[in-house]
């Protein structure tokens, strides 16, 4: 009887250990939530990676020609792979940082290390959007601190109609450069006479 009890106890302990191991492995596989911001080596660009509730997105900007929002993508592990046109962001996520590579449109690969941005403070990812005369403007900024930032502006005109013979849709106006962001302000001028609310993205 004593031997039987010992065997049963051992079997229960092994089963519990296996169950706890599976739970811990599942927890370890889940990426921590956060907004991570950092520099892209060998370029003028900054990158921001946002991880929240099993999904990730990113913004890549150099305040010049490069300004791309990567679509929200489901993830199942600490590894994040995001695509946008010919751009690619690959990152490994920890509680304090995201590090990996950015592949630019010309095929070059650049390493980056992005730190977790605190909820309070200047560092983080910011966005502002405004529709003016059927053109939607979207501005984005990545701040490492109050003085180190990159910002860009995108614009997209709404369809001008069904078209037809003799109907010519005017091209969208080129987006203005993004104004320098004061993280202490809640609004920013998108175009002349048009002000948009600035939102700091959170996980």
Secondary structure, DSSP 8 states (H G I E B T S, - for coil): -HHHHHHHHHHHHHHHHHHHHHHHHHHHHS---EEEEEEETTSS-EEEEEEETTEEEEEEE-SSS-EEEEEEEE-SSSEEEEEETTEEEEEEE-SSEEEEEEE-TTS-EEEEEEEE--SSSS-EEEEEEEEETTEEEEEEEEESSSS-EEEEEEEEE----S--TT----------------TT-SEEEEETTEEEE-EE---
